[in-house]
Amino acid sequence: MNRTFVRPFVAEFLGTFALVFIGAGSIVVDAAKGGALGLAGIAFAHAAVLSVMVTVTMAISGGHLNPAVTFAVWMASKIDLPRAALHVAAQLIAAVAAAALIKALTPSMAGEVTSYGVPRIAGDVTLTRAILIEAVLTLFLVSAVFGTVVSTEAPKVGGFGIGIVLLFDILVGGPLTGAAMNPARAFGPALVANDWHGHAAYWIGPLFGAAVAAIIWAKILLPGELEEAGKREEGRGKSKT
């Protein structure tokens, strides 16, 4: 078995499984306990698990844990297509497995009411608006990935910068669209619950937002080849002194 492909597949599976199990699970638990967690608690659960799992997996797979992130990184030519497809497959399989475990372990009534954590579009939000909201929220999230993980200028903060973005995105977008920003996060619970209401928003919006972020970072914000070469030379000079 080729570890070159197995390690990133397992890393993406593990990280996405944790994100969906804790994130979607927090919604089910909140319903089961009469709103004990609230929006802030649900947002914090998502942010905390993403922060830790990105940090755990970033050295192995890049810590994408999200098809929209993988799509953006591929658009920026930072990952090849076969590896990107492997990442997405791991993410989707993990999301379904996590949602199935939520169904098996959590109170059945709360699970059915929440469709095991499926993100919801508010009644006064149209599908078009939901797509745009998800796109904007994902633009912020993917920008955090580029700025803290992908860029050679990235500060050494692990996945915690990304988690903070997820926190404030959910606080603002949660009541409007559920603030999934991640097709896998929406897909796993939707498949297990067979609840596809508004599901297109959680693919079109995040992928569009990710594409915009990829263009901005690849064309403008990521350091160019000359800048990277200069930093490598500077690093060599420091190592000799």
Number of C-alpha atoms within 10 A of each C-alpha: 5 6 9 10 14 11 14 22 20 19 26 31 25 20 28 31 28 22 29 30 27 24 24 30 28 24 26 28 23 18 20 18 11 10 14 12 17 13 18 13 17 25 25 21 22 25 26 20 22 30 22 18 25 27 20 18 23 20 13 15 19 22 27 28 34 25 26 29 32 27 24 31 26 18 19 21 12 13 16 12 14 9 17 20 16 16 27 24 17 25 33 24 17 27 34 24 20 29 31 18 16 25 22 11 11 15 15 16 13 20 26 13 14 23 25 32 31 29 27 20 23 14 9 8 13 14 17 11 16 25 25 18 24 28 27 21 24 30 27 19 27 29 24 22 26 24 19 20 25 18 15 15 14 15 11 10 12 21 25 21 21 27 26 20 21 28 23 18 24 25 19 16 20 21 14 21 26 22 30 29 36 22 25 29 32 30 27 28 31 22 17 20 20 12 16 14 12 16 19 14 25 26 22 19 28 33 26 21 27 30 24 20 28 26 14 15 21 20 12 10 14 20 15 13 9 9 12 14 12 12 14 12 12 11 11 11 10 9 8 6 5
